[in-house]
Amino acid sequence: MDVYEKLKELNLTLPEPPPRAGIYKPVRQAGNYLYVSGQVPLKDGVLELKGRVGDDRSLEEGQEAAKLCALNALGNLHHFLGDLNKVKGVVKTLGFVRSAAGFGKQPDVINGASGLLESIWGEDGVGARSAIGVSELPGNISVEVEFIFEI
């Protein structure tokens, strides 16, 4: 199925890539792999869902933050490739969750990103994955996720 049709079916709109906030490339191609820099829960140019998951934010809000990160990654990929239909699938997802002490559901949080990608590419949208709890993230955000895609 066409990726753009699938996004429309899911009632999702690709965001414009945000301005860079440092010295890095949002997407870097190496062979058939696209490395997408850490994505944040940015919506309409505003950082959303700040705070610690398990304290300031619920599990469900953490999942929504992870989903926003994945959607922003798709926006960057579209900008880089010009056509998301060139993507074969997800190779790896690495998620960082700003976690409250004792919160151990980081994999459940990152399911927000993984679930979105699976809903678009099916089994090819599910890659290897790590979900890590951290004490701080830039801008007080709850979640940051980076990706590797295959084209």
DSSP file (Angstrom, degrees, kcal/mol; ACC not computed):
  #  RESIDUE AA STRUCTURE BP1 BP2  ACC     N-H-->O    O-->H-N    N-H-->O    O-->H-N    TCO  KAPPA ALPHA  PHI   PSI    X-CA   Y-CA   Z-CA
    1    1 A M              0   0    0      0, 0.0     2,-0.2     0, 0.0     3,-0.0   0.000 360.0 360.0 360.0 148.6    0.0    0.0    0.0
    2    2 A D     >  -     0   0    0      1,-0.1     4,-2.2     2,-0.0     5,-0.2  -0.469 360.0-138.3 -65.4 130.3    1.0    3.6   -0.7
    3    3 A V  H  > S+     0   0    0      1,-0.2     4,-2.5     2,-0.2     5,-0.2   0.878 102.8  52.0 -60.1 -40.2    2.5    5.2    2.5
    4    4 A Y  H  > S+     0   0    0      2,-0.2     4,-2.1     1,-0.2    -1,-0.2   0.869 109.1  49.7 -68.9 -35.7    0.7    8.4    1.9
    5    5 A E  H  > S+     0   0    0      2,-0.2     4,-2.6     1,-0.2    -1,-0.2   0.898 110.6  51.0 -65.4 -40.2   -2.6    6.7    1.6
    6    6 A K  H  X S+     0   0    0     -4,-2.2     4,-2.0     2,-0.2    -2,-0.2   0.915 109.3  49.9 -64.2 -42.8   -1.9    4.8    4.8
    7    7 A L  H  <>S+     0   0    0     -4,-2.5     5,-2.9     2,-0.2    -1,-0.2   0.909 111.6  49.0 -61.0 -41.9   -1.1    8.1    6.6
    8    8 A K  H ><5S+     0   0    0     -4,-2.1     3,-1.5     1,-0.2    -2,-0.2   0.917 109.3  52.2 -62.9 -43.3   -4.3    9.5    5.3
    9    9 A E  H 3<5S+     0   0    0     -4,-2.6    -1,-0.2     1,-0.3    -2,-0.2   0.849 110.4  48.4 -60.3 -35.7   -6.2    6.4    6.5
   10   10 A L  T 3<5S-     0   0    0     -4,-2.0    -1,-0.3    -5,-0.2    -2,-0.2   0.407 115.5-119.6 -85.0   1.8   -4.6    6.9    9.9
   11   11 A N  T < 5 +     0   0    0     -3,-1.5     2,-0.4     1,-0.2    -3,-0.2   0.883  65.8 142.5  60.9  41.5   -5.6   10.6    9.9
   12   12 A L      < -     0   0    0     -5,-2.9     2,-0.4    -6,-0.1    -1,-0.2  -0.912  37.8-157.8-116.6 141.2   -2.0   11.7   10.1
   13   13 A T        -     0   0    0     -2,-0.4    62,-0.1    -3,-0.1    -5,-0.0  -0.958  24.8-118.2-116.9 133.0   -0.3   14.6    8.5
   14   14 A L        -     0   0    0     -2,-0.4     2,-0.1    60,-0.1    58,-0.1  -0.511  30.5-134.7 -69.3 130.3    3.5   14.8    7.9
   15   15 A P        -     0   0    0      0, 0.0    -1,-0.1     0, 0.0    28,-0.0  -0.465  20.9-105.2 -79.9 157.5    5.0   17.7    9.8
   16   16 A E        -     0   0    0     -2,-0.1    29,-0.1     1,-0.1    60,-0.1  -0.589  46.8 -97.6 -73.4 142.9    7.6   20.0    8.2
   17   17 A P        -     0   0    0      0, 0.0    -1,-0.1     0, 0.0     3,-0.1  -0.396  42.2-122.9 -61.1 138.1   11.1   19.3    9.5
   18   18 A P        -     0   0    0      0, 0.0     3,-0.1     0, 0.0     2,-0.1  -0.349  34.9 -85.5 -75.9 162.8   12.1   21.7   12.2
   19   19 A P        -     0   0    0      0, 0.0     2,-0.0     0, 0.0     0, 0.0  -0.403  56.4 -96.7 -63.1 146.6   15.1   23.9   12.0
   20   20 A R        -     0   0    0      1,-0.1     3,-0.0    -3,-0.1     5,-0.0  -0.356  27.4-158.7 -66.8 145.9   18.3   22.2   13.2
   21   21 A A        -     0   0    0     -3,-0.1     2,-0.3    -2,-0.0    -1,-0.1  -0.025  69.0  -2.1-114.7  28.1   19.3   22.8   16.8
   22   22 A G  S    S-     0   0    0      2,-0.2     2,-1.0     0, 0.0    -2,-0.0  -0.974  98.7 -52.1 174.8-168.4   22.9   21.9   16.5
   23   23 A I  S    S+     0   0    0     -2,-0.3     2,-0.3     2,-0.0     0, 0.0  -0.801  89.9  92.6 -98.3  96.4   25.6   20.6   14.2
   24   24 A Y  S    S-     0   0    0     -2,-1.0    -2,-0.2    13,-0.0     3,-0.1  -0.963  72.2-105.0-168.5 169.0   24.2   17.4   12.7
   25   25 A K        -     0   0    0     -2,-0.3    12,-0.3     1,-0.1     3,-0.1  -0.936  18.9-143.2-106.5 132.7   22.2   16.1    9.8
   26   26 A P  S    S+     0   0    0      0, 0.0    11,-2.4     0, 0.0     2,-0.4   0.876  92.7  17.7 -60.7 -36.2   18.6   15.2   10.4
   27   27 A V  E     -A   36   0A   0      9,-0.2     2,-0.4    49,-0.1     9,-0.2  -1.000  69.6-172.2-137.6 135.2   19.0   12.2    8.0
   28   28 A R  E     -A   35   0A   0      7,-2.1     7,-3.0    -2,-0.4     2,-0.4  -0.991  13.1-147.8-130.1 124.1   22.3   10.6    6.8
   29   29 A Q  E     +A   34   0A   0     -2,-0.4     2,-0.4     5,-0.2     5,-0.2  -0.764  17.9 174.6 -93.7 135.4   22.4    8.0    4.1
   30   30 A A  E >   -A   33   0A   0      3,-2.7     3,-1.8    -2,-0.4     2,-0.3  -0.901  67.8 -51.9-135.8 106.0   25.0    5.2    4.2
   31   31 A G  T 3  S-     0   0    0     -2,-0.4    -1,-0.0     1,-0.3     0, 0.0  -0.490 122.7 -18.4  63.9-127.2   24.4    2.7    1.4
   32   32 A N  T 3  S+     0   0    0     -2,-0.3   119,-2.9    -3,-0.1     2,-0.4   0.222 120.6  94.9 -94.6  13.9   20.8    1.5    1.6
   33   33 A Y  E <   -AB  30 150A   0     -3,-1.8    -3,-2.7   117,-0.2     2,-0.5  -0.879  56.8-158.0-112.6 139.5   20.4    2.7    5.2
   34   34 A L  E     -AB  29 149A   0    115,-2.9   115,-2.6    -2,-0.4     2,-0.6  -0.966   8.3-156.3-114.3 119.1   19.0    6.0    6.4
   35   35 A Y  E     -AB  28 148A   0     -7,-3.0    -7,-2.1    -2,-0.5     2,-0.6  -0.856   9.0-158.0 -96.7 118.5   20.0    7.1    9.9
   36   36 A V  E     -AB  27 147A   0    111,-3.0   111,-1.5    -2,-0.6    -9,-0.2  -0.871  17.2-125.4-103.2 122.0   17.5    9.5   11.4
   37   37 A S  E     -     0   0A   0    -11,-2.4   110,-0.1    -2,-0.6   108,-0.1  -0.081  51.3 -62.0 -58.1 162.6   18.8   11.8   14.2
   38   38 A G  E     -     0   0A   0    108,-0.1     2,-0.3   106,-0.1   108,-0.3  -0.226  57.6-149.7 -51.8 126.6   17.0   11.8   17.5
   39   39 A Q  E     - B   0 145A   0    106,-3.7   106,-2.1    -3,-0.2    30,-0.1  -0.781   6.9-154.1-103.5 145.3   13.5   13.0   17.1
   40   40 A V        -     0   0    0     -2,-0.3     2,-2.4   104,-0.2   104,-0.1  -0.730  35.2 -92.9-115.1 163.9   11.5   14.9   19.7
   41   41 A P        +     0   0    0      0, 0.0     7,-3.2     0, 0.0     2,-0.4  -0.434  62.8 161.0 -78.4  72.2    7.8   15.3   20.4
   42   42 A L  E     +E   47   0B   0     -2,-2.4     2,-0.4     5,-0.2     5,-0.2  -0.797  15.2 179.9 -96.0 131.8    7.4   18.4   18.4
   43   43 A K  E >  S-E   46   0B   0      3,-2.7     3,-1.6    -2,-0.4    25,-0.0  -0.977  71.7 -15.4-136.4 121.5    3.9   19.4   17.2
   44   44 A D  T 3  S-     0   0    0     -2,-0.4    -1,-0.1     1,-0.3     3,-0.1   0.865 129.1 -53.6  53.5  39.0    3.3   22.5   15.1
   45   45 A G  T 3  S+     0   0    0      1,-0.2     2,-0.4   -29,-0.1    -1,-0.3   0.521 117.5 109.2  79.3   6.4    6.7   23.8   16.1
   46   46 A V  E <  S-E   43   0B   0     -3,-1.6    -3,-2.7    -5,-0.0     2,-0.4  -0.946  72.6-119.5-119.2 134.0    6.2   23.4   19.8
   47   47 A L  E     -E   42   0B   0     -2,-0.4    -5,-0.2    -5,-0.2     2,-0.2  -0.586  39.4-164.1 -69.3 124.0    7.8   20.8   22.1
   48   48 A E        +     0   0    0     -7,-3.2    94,-0.4    -2,-0.4    -1,-0.0  -0.629  52.4  25.6-105.2 163.8    5.0   18.8   23.6
   49   49 A L  S    S-     0   0    0     -2,-0.2    93,-1.5     1,-0.1    94,-0.2   0.917  70.6-179.4  53.1  63.0    4.8   16.4   26.5
   50   50 A K  B     +F  141   0C   0     91,-0.2    91,-0.3    -3,-0.2     2,-0.1  -0.526  34.4  51.3 -86.8 158.8    7.5   17.6   28.8
   51   51 A G  S    S-     0   0    0     89,-3.1     2,-0.4    -2,-0.2    47,-0.2  -0.441  90.5 -42.5 109.5 179.3    8.4   16.0   32.1
   52   52 A R    >>> -     0   0    0     -2,-0.1     5,-2.6    47,-0.1     3,-1.6  -0.700  50.2-126.7 -89.3 130.2    9.1   12.6   33.5
   53   53 A V  B 345S+gh  57  99D   0     45,-3.0    47,-2.5    -2,-0.4     5,-0.2  -0.588 100.6  30.1 -71.9 133.2    7.1    9.6   32.4
   54   54 A G  T 345S+     0   0    0      3,-3.3    -1,-0.2    -2,-0.3     4,-0.1   0.368 131.9  36.6  95.6  -3.5    5.8    7.8   35.5
   55   55 A D  T <45S+     0   0    0     -3,-1.6    -2,-0.2     2,-0.5    -1,-0.1   0.365 131.4  13.3-136.8 -78.0    5.7   11.1   37.4
   56   56 A D  T  <5S+     0   0    0     -4,-1.1     2,-0.4     1,-0.1    -3,-0.2   0.772 131.0  41.7 -77.1 -27.5    4.7   14.2   35.4
   57   57 A R  B   <S-g   53   0D   0     -5,-2.6    -3,-3.3    -8,-0.1    -2,-0.5  -0.931  79.5-127.2-126.3 144.9    3.4   12.2   32.5
   58   58 A S     >  -     0   0    0     -2,-0.4     4,-2.2    -5,-0.2     5,-0.2  -0.336  33.3-104.9 -80.8 167.2    1.4    9.0   32.2
   59   59 A L  H  > S+     0   0    0      1,-0.2     4,-2.3     2,-0.2     5,-0.2   0.915 123.4  52.5 -55.5 -44.9    2.4    5.9   30.2
   60   60 A E  H  > S+     0   0    0      1,-0.2     4,-2.0     2,-0.2    -1,-0.2   0.876 108.1  49.6 -64.2 -38.2   -0.2    6.9   27.6
   61   61 A E  H  > S+     0   0    0      2,-0.2     4,-2.2     1,-0.2    -1,-0.2   0.880 109.4  52.6 -67.6 -36.7    1.2   10.4   27.3
   62   62 A G  H  X S+     0   0    0     -4,-2.2     4,-2.2     2,-0.2    -2,-0.2   0.901 108.3  50.6 -62.2 -40.9    4.7    8.9   26.9
   63   63 A Q  H  X S+     0   0    0     -4,-2.3     4,-2.3     2,-0.2    -2,-0.2   0.889 109.1  51.1 -64.3 -39.2    3.4    6.7   24.1
   64   64 A E  H  X S+     0   0    0     -4,-2.0     4,-2.3     2,-0.2    -1,-0.2   0.895 108.8  51.7 -64.5 -39.6    1.9    9.8   22.4
   65   65 A A  H  X S+     0   0    0     -4,-2.2     4,-2.0     2,-0.2    -2,-0.2   0.919 110.1  48.9 -61.5 -43.4    5.2   11.5   22.7
   66   66 A A  H  X S+     0   0    0     -4,-2.2     4,-2.1    43,-0.2    -2,-0.2   0.884 109.4  52.5 -63.9 -39.0    7.0    8.5   21.1
   67   67 A K  H  X S+     0   0    0     -4,-2.3     4,-2.4     2,-0.2    -1,-0.2   0.909 107.8  51.3 -63.2 -42.4    4.4    8.5   18.3
   68   68 A L  H  X S+     0   0    0     -4,-2.3     4,-2.4     1,-0.2    -1,-0.2   0.890 107.5  53.8 -60.8 -39.1    5.1   12.2   17.7
   69   69 A C  H  X S+     0   0    0     -4,-2.0     4,-2.0     2,-0.2    -2,-0.2   0.926 109.9  46.9 -60.6 -44.7    8.8   11.4   17.5
   70   70 A A  H  X S+     0   0    0     -4,-2.1     4,-2.1     2,-0.2    -2,-0.2   0.899 111.0  51.5 -64.8 -40.7    8.1    8.8   14.8
   71   71 A L  H  X S+     0   0    0     -4,-2.4     4,-1.9     1,-0.2    -1,-0.2   0.895 109.5  50.1 -64.4 -39.4    5.8   11.1   12.9
   72   72 A N  H  X S+     0   0    0     -4,-2.4     4,-2.2     2,-0.2    -1,-0.2   0.866 107.4  54.7 -65.7 -35.9    8.6   13.8   12.9
   73   73 A A  H  X S+     0   0    0     -4,-2.0     4,-2.6     2,-0.2    -2,-0.2   0.912 107.3  50.3 -61.5 -41.8   11.0   11.2   11.7
   74   74 A L  H  X S+     0   0    0     -4,-2.1     4,-2.8     2,-0.2    -2,-0.2   0.882 107.9  53.3 -64.6 -37.8    8.7   10.5    8.7
   75   75 A G  H  X S+     0   0    0     -4,-1.9     4,-2.1     2,-0.2    -1,-0.2   0.915 111.0  46.1 -61.5 -42.9    8.5   14.2    8.0
   76   76 A N  H  X S+     0   0    0     -4,-2.2     4,-2.2     2,-0.2    -2,-0.2   0.897 112.6  50.3 -65.9 -40.5   12.3   14.3    7.9
   77   77 A L  H  X S+     0   0    0     -4,-2.6     4,-3.4     2,-0.2     5,-0.5   0.920 109.7  50.3 -63.5 -43.4   12.5   11.2    5.7
   78   78 A H  H  X S+     0   0    0     -4,-2.8     4,-2.6     1,-0.2    -1,-0.2   0.925 111.4  48.7 -60.4 -44.1   10.0   12.6    3.3
   79   79 A H  H  < S+     0   0    0     -4,-2.1    -1,-0.2    -5,-0.2    -2,-0.2   0.888 117.3  42.0 -61.9 -39.8   12.0   15.9    3.1
   80   80 A F  H  < S+     0   0    0     -4,-2.2    -2,-0.2    -5,-0.1    -1,-0.2   0.925 128.0  27.5 -73.6 -47.1   15.2   13.9    2.5
   81   81 A L  H  < S-     0   0    0     -4,-3.4    -3,-0.2    -5,-0.2    -2,-0.2   0.791  86.5-139.9 -89.0 -31.5   13.8   11.3    0.0
   82   82 A G  S  < S+     0   0    0     -4,-2.6     2,-0.3    -5,-0.5    -4,-0.1   0.227  86.5  51.5  84.9 -15.1   10.9   13.1   -1.6
   83   83 A D    >   -     0   0    0     -6,-0.3     3,-1.7     1,-0.1     4,-0.2  -0.820  61.5-161.0-158.2 111.1    8.9    9.9   -1.5
   84   84 A L  G >  S+     0   0    0     -2,-0.3     3,-1.7     1,-0.3    -1,-0.1   0.653  86.7  79.1 -67.9 -14.2    8.3    7.7    1.6
   85   85 A N  G 3  S+     0   0    0      1,-0.3    -1,-0.3     3,-0.0     0, 0.0   0.616  79.8  70.2 -70.2  -9.6    7.4    4.8   -0.7
   86   86 A K  G <  S+     0   0    0     -3,-1.7     2,-0.4     2,-0.0    -1,-0.3   0.660  77.9  99.5 -75.9 -16.3   11.1    4.3   -1.3
   87   87 A V    <   -     0   0    0     -3,-1.7    64,-0.3    -4,-0.2     3,-0.1  -0.577  52.5-171.1 -76.8 127.0   11.4    3.0    2.3
   88   88 A K        -     0   0    0     62,-3.1     2,-0.3    -2,-0.4    63,-0.2   0.829  57.3 -70.1 -82.1 -36.0   11.5   -0.8    2.6
   89   89 A G  E     -C  150   0A   0     61,-1.3    61,-2.6    36,-0.1     2,-0.4  -0.987  57.3 -53.0 167.3-174.7   11.2   -0.8    6.4
   90   90 A V  E     +C  149   0A   0     34,-2.6    59,-0.2    -2,-0.3     3,-0.1  -0.763  32.1 178.2 -94.5 132.2   12.6   -0.1    9.8
   91   91 A V  E     -     0   0A   0     57,-3.2    37,-2.4    -2,-0.4     2,-0.3   0.825  68.8  -1.8 -95.6 -45.6   15.9   -1.6   10.8
   92   92 A K  E     -Cd 148 128A   0     56,-1.7    56,-2.4    35,-0.3     2,-0.4  -0.998  51.1-163.6-153.4 141.8   16.4   -0.2   14.3
   93   93 A T  E     -Cd 147 129A   0     35,-1.9    37,-2.0    -2,-0.3     2,-0.5  -0.995   6.8-170.3-124.5 133.3   14.6    2.1   16.8
   94   94 A L  E     -Cd 146 130A   0     52,-2.6    52,-2.5    -2,-0.4     2,-0.4  -0.963  11.4-171.4-126.2 113.2   16.4    3.5   19.8
   95   95 A G  E     -Cd 145 131A   0     35,-2.8    37,-3.1    -2,-0.5     2,-0.5  -0.872  12.3-161.8-113.2 138.1   14.2    5.3   22.3
   96   96 A F  E     -Cd 144 132A   0     48,-3.2    48,-2.1    -2,-0.4     2,-0.5  -0.967   9.0-166.3-114.7 127.2   15.1    7.3   25.3
   97   97 A V  E     -Cd 143 133A   0     35,-3.1    37,-2.8    -2,-0.5     2,-1.0  -0.960  21.2-136.5-119.1 120.4   12.5    7.9   28.0
   98   98 A R  E     - d   0 134A   0     44,-3.2   -45,-3.0    -2,-0.5     2,-0.3  -0.657  43.6-166.7 -72.9 106.7   12.9   10.5   30.7
   99   99 A S  B     -h   53   0D   0     35,-1.9   -45,-0.2    -2,-1.0     2,-0.1  -0.739  24.6-124.0-112.6 144.7   11.7    8.3   33.5
  100  100 A A    >   -     0   0    0    -47,-2.5     3,-2.1    -2,-0.3     2,-0.1  -0.432  54.4 -80.0 -70.5 155.5   10.7    8.8   37.1
  101  101 A A  T 3  S+     0   0    0      1,-0.3    -1,-0.1    -2,-0.1     3,-0.1  -0.375 120.5  17.1 -57.2 132.6   12.6    6.7   39.7
  102  102 A G  T 3  S+     0   0    0      1,-0.3     2,-0.6    -3,-0.1    -1,-0.3   0.365  88.5 132.9  84.9  -5.3   11.2    3.2   39.7
  103  103 A F    <   +     0   0    0     -3,-2.1    -1,-0.3   -50,-0.1     3,-0.1  -0.699  22.4 167.8 -80.0 121.5    9.5    3.5   36.3
  104  104 A G        +     0   0    0     -2,-0.6    -1,-0.1     1,-0.1     4,-0.1   0.075  45.4  96.2-123.5  24.4   10.4    0.4   34.3
  105  105 A K     >  +     0   0    0      1,-0.2     4,-1.8     2,-0.1     3,-0.3  -0.094  36.1 129.4-108.6  35.6    8.0    0.6   31.4
  106  106 A Q  H  > S+     0   0    0      1,-0.2     4,-2.4     2,-0.2     5,-0.2   0.894  73.0  54.9 -56.4 -42.5   10.3    2.2   28.8
  107  107 A P  H  > S+     0   0    0      0, 0.0     4,-1.0     0, 0.0    -1,-0.2   0.889 106.5  52.0 -59.9 -36.2    9.5   -0.5   26.2
  108  108 A D  H  4 S+     0   0    0     -3,-0.3     4,-0.3     2,-0.2    -2,-0.2   0.880 108.9  50.7 -65.9 -37.0    5.8    0.2   26.6
  109  109 A V  H >< S+     0   0    0     -4,-1.8     3,-2.0     1,-0.2     4,-0.3   0.947 108.6  50.1 -63.3 -48.8    6.4    3.9   26.0
  110  110 A I  H >X S+     0   0    0     -4,-2.4     4,-2.3     1,-0.3     3,-0.9   0.668  90.3  80.7 -69.8 -15.3    8.5    3.3   22.8
  111  111 A N  H 3X S+     0   0    0     -4,-1.0     4,-3.0     1,-0.2    -1,-0.3   0.771  80.7  69.3 -57.3 -24.4    5.6    1.1   21.6
  112  112 A G  H <> S+     0   0    0     -3,-2.0     4,-1.1    -4,-0.3    -1,-0.2   0.914 107.0  35.4 -59.8 -42.1    4.0    4.4   20.6
  113  113 A A  H <> S+     0   0    0     -3,-0.9     4,-2.1    -4,-0.3    -2,-0.2   0.926 119.7  48.7 -75.1 -47.2    6.6    4.9   17.9
  114  114 A S  H  X S+     0   0    0     -4,-2.3     4,-2.4     1,-0.2    -2,-0.2   0.881 109.0  53.8 -62.6 -38.7    6.9    1.2   17.0
  115  115 A G  H  X S+     0   0    0     -4,-3.0     4,-2.1    -5,-0.2    -1,-0.2   0.889 107.6  50.6 -64.1 -39.4    3.1    0.8   16.7
  116  116 A L  H  X S+     0   0    0     -4,-1.1     4,-0.9    -5,-0.3    -2,-0.2   0.942 112.4  45.9 -62.9 -46.8    2.9    3.8   14.3
  117  117 A L  H  X S+     0   0    0     -4,-2.1     4,-2.6     1,-0.2     3,-0.4   0.873 112.1  51.5 -66.2 -36.6    5.6    2.4   12.0
  118  118 A E  H  X S+     0   0    0     -4,-2.4     4,-2.2     1,-0.2    -1,-0.2   0.884 105.1  56.4 -65.3 -37.9    4.1   -1.1   12.2
  119  119 A S  H  < S+     0   0    0     -4,-2.1    -1,-0.2    -5,-0.2    -2,-0.2   0.749 114.5  40.3 -67.2 -21.1    0.7    0.3   11.2
  120  120 A I  H  < S+     0   0    0     -4,-0.9    -2,-0.2    -3,-0.4    -1,-0.2   0.900 132.2  18.8 -90.3 -49.5    2.3    1.8    8.1
  121  121 A W  H >< S-     0   0    0     -4,-2.6     3,-1.3     1,-0.3    -3,-0.2   0.355  89.5-146.6-107.6   4.7    4.7   -1.0    6.9
  122  122 A G  G >< S-     0   0    0     -4,-2.2     3,-2.0     1,-0.3    -1,-0.3  -0.397  76.9  -7.0  64.0-140.2    3.3   -4.0    8.7
  123  123 A E  G >  S+     0   0    0      1,-0.3     3,-1.5     2,-0.2    -1,-0.3   0.810 135.0  61.8 -59.3 -31.1    6.0   -6.5    9.7
  124  124 A D  G <  S+     0   0    0     -3,-1.3   -34,-2.6     1,-0.3    -1,-0.3   0.660  95.0  63.3 -69.7 -14.7    8.6   -4.5    7.8
  125  125 A G  G <  S+     0   0    0     -3,-2.0     2,-0.6   -36,-0.2    -1,-0.3   0.461  88.2  82.8 -85.5  -2.1    7.8   -1.6   10.1
  126  126 A V    <   +     0   0    0     -3,-1.5     2,-0.2    -4,-0.2     3,-0.1  -0.911  59.1 160.5-107.4 116.1    9.1   -3.6   13.1
  127  127 A G        -     0   0    0     -2,-0.6   -35,-0.3     1,-0.2   -36,-0.2  -0.493  49.1 -61.3-117.4-171.3   12.8   -3.6   13.5
  128  128 A A  E     -d   92   0A   0    -37,-2.4   -35,-1.9    -2,-0.2     2,-0.3  -0.365  63.9-168.7 -64.9 157.1   15.3   -4.3   16.2
  129  129 A R  E     -d   93   0A   0    -37,-0.2     2,-0.4    -3,-0.1   -35,-0.2  -0.999  27.4-167.2-156.9 148.4   14.8   -1.9   19.2
  130  130 A S  E     -d   94   0A   0    -37,-2.0   -35,-2.8    -2,-0.3     2,-0.4  -0.992   7.7-165.9-131.5 142.8   16.2   -0.6   22.5
  131  131 A A  E     -d   95   0A   0     -2,-0.4     2,-0.4   -37,-0.2   -35,-0.2  -0.982  14.4-174.5-131.0 119.4   14.3    1.4   25.0
  132  132 A I  E     -d   96   0A   0    -37,-3.1   -35,-3.1    -2,-0.4     2,-0.4  -0.926  20.7-135.8-123.4 135.8   16.3    3.2   27.7
  133  133 A G  E     -d   97   0A   0     -2,-0.4     2,-0.3   -37,-0.2   -35,-0.2  -0.740  28.8-178.2 -86.6 135.1   15.4    5.2   30.7
  134  134 A V  E     -d   98   0A   0    -37,-2.8   -35,-1.9    -2,-0.4     3,-0.1  -0.903  32.9-133.9-131.8 160.7   17.3    8.4   31.3
  135  135 A S  S    S+     0   0    0     -2,-0.3     2,-0.3     1,-0.2    -1,-0.1   0.792  87.2  18.1 -84.9 -28.4   17.3   11.1   33.9
  136  136 A E        -     0   0    0    -39,-0.0    -1,-0.2   -84,-0.0   -37,-0.1  -0.988  55.6-176.2-143.8 150.6   17.3   14.1   31.5
  137  137 A L    >   -     0   0    0     -2,-0.3     3,-1.7     4,-0.1     4,-0.1  -0.965  46.2 -78.3-138.8 156.6   16.5   15.0   27.9
  138  138 A P  G >  S+     0   0    0      0, 0.0     3,-1.7     0, 0.0     0, 0.0  -0.204 114.1   8.8 -55.8 141.0   16.9   18.3   26.0
  139  139 A G  G 3  S-     0   0    0      1,-0.3   -92,-0.0   -89,-0.0    -3,-0.0   0.649 122.0 -78.7  66.0  15.4   14.2   20.9   26.7
  140  140 A N  G <  S+     0   0    0     -3,-1.7   -89,-3.1     1,-0.2    -1,-0.3   0.683  82.9 163.2  67.9  17.5   12.7   18.8   29.5
  141  141 A I  B <   -F   50   0C   0     -3,-1.7   -91,-0.2   -91,-0.3    -1,-0.2  -0.235  40.9-137.1 -68.4 160.2   11.0   16.5   26.9
  142  142 A S  S    S+     0   0    0    -93,-1.5   -44,-3.2   -94,-0.4     2,-0.3   0.785  79.4  22.2 -86.1 -31.0    9.7   13.1   27.9
  143  143 A V  E     - C   0  97A   0    -94,-0.2     2,-0.3   -46,-0.2    -1,-0.2  -0.994  50.8-177.7-144.7 142.5   10.9   11.1   25.0
  144  144 A E  E     - C   0  96A   0    -48,-2.1   -48,-3.2    -2,-0.3     2,-0.4  -0.991  14.6-173.8-136.7 137.2   13.5   11.2   22.2
  145  145 A V  E     -BC  39  95A   0   -106,-2.1  -106,-3.7    -2,-0.3     2,-0.3  -0.994   8.3-167.9-136.1 136.4   13.7    8.5   19.5
  146  146 A E  E     - C   0  94A   0    -52,-2.5   -52,-2.6    -2,-0.4     2,-0.3  -0.859  13.7-162.5-118.1 160.1   16.2    7.8   16.7
  147  147 A F  E     -BC  36  93A   0   -111,-1.5  -111,-3.0    -2,-0.3     2,-0.4  -0.931  20.5-150.7-140.8 156.3   15.7    5.4   13.8
  148  148 A I  E     -BC  35  92A   0    -56,-2.4   -57,-3.2    -2,-0.3   -56,-1.7  -0.994  24.7-174.4-126.0 125.7   17.5    3.5   11.0
  149  149 A F  E     -BC  34  90A   0   -115,-2.6  -115,-2.9    -2,-0.4     2,-0.4  -0.827  17.2-134.3-115.3 155.9   15.4    2.8    7.9
  150  150 A E  E      BC  33  89A   0    -61,-2.6   -62,-3.1    -2,-0.3   -61,-1.3  -0.911 360.0 360.0-109.4 138.7   16.3    0.7    4.8
  151  151 A I              0   0    0   -119,-2.9  -118,-0.1    -2,-0.4    -1,-0.1   0.349 360.0 360.0-117.6 360.0   15.6    1.9    1.3
